Amino acid sequence: MKTKLVRIGNSRGIRLPKLLIEQAGLEDDVQLEVHGNTVVIRPLASTRAGWADAATALAATEAGLLDAVMPTDFDHDEWTW
């Protein structure tokens, strides 16, 4: 698809057709990268994408907490059930 750069203040930009935006799964925030003379636009991945799966996998391999639970004075003196 051929398009032109448009002036946006001191910058330049392109208008992406709605169909291309939907096909690429783009939303408001995107990631821009330059590879040689090519500009790549991709959906911005969530900062914590995959964390839940990683935590589940870790929990399946670890036998409990890494450090033993050490009671404090608060546990003995201040805390009541």
JOVENRA-V450422 format. One record per residue. N is the residue number from 1. OMEGA is omega in radians with two decimals (NA if undefined). BURIAL is 1 if it has 9 or more other C-alpha atoms within 8 Angstrom, else 0. Layout:
# JOVENRA-V450422
n-><N;N>
omega-><OMEGA;OMEGA>
burial-><BURIAL;BURIAL>
This chain:
# JOVENRA-V450422
n-><1;2;3;4;5;6;7;8;9;10;11;12;13;14;15;16;17;18;19;20;21;22;23;24;25;26;27;28;29;30;31;32;33;34;35;36;37;38;39;40;41;42;43;44;45;46;47;48;49;50;51;52;53;54;55;56;57;58;59;60;61;62;63;64;65;66;67;68;69;70;71;72;73;74;75;76;77;78;79;80;81>
omega-><-3.14;3.10;-3.13;2.98;3.10;-3.13;3.09;-3.05;3.10;-3.10;3.04;-3.13;3.05;3.04;3.13;3.09;-3.11;-3.12;3.10;3.13;3.14;-3.13;-3.12;-3.13;-3.12;3.06;-3.07;-3.11;-3.14;3.07;3.09;3.09;3.07;3.08;-3.07;3.11;-3.12;3.06;-3.14;3.08;3.12;3.11;3.11;3.13;3.07;-3.14;-3.09;3.14;3.10;-3.11;-3.11;3.12;3.13;3.13;3.10;3.12;3.12;-3.14;3.14;-3.09;-3.09;3.09;3.12;-3.11;3.12;3.13;3.09;3.10;-3.12;3.12;3.13;3.07;3.12;-3.13;-3.09;-2.97;-2.95;-2.98;3.05;3.13;NA>
burial-><0;0;0;0;0;0;0;0;0;0;0;1;0;0;0;0;0;0;0;0;1;0;0;0;0;1;0;0;0;1;1;0;0;0;0;0;0;0;0;1;0;1;1;0;0;0;0;0;0;0;0;0;0;0;0;0;0;0;1;0;0;0;0;0;0;0;0;0;0;0;0;0;0;0;0;0;0;0;0;0;0>
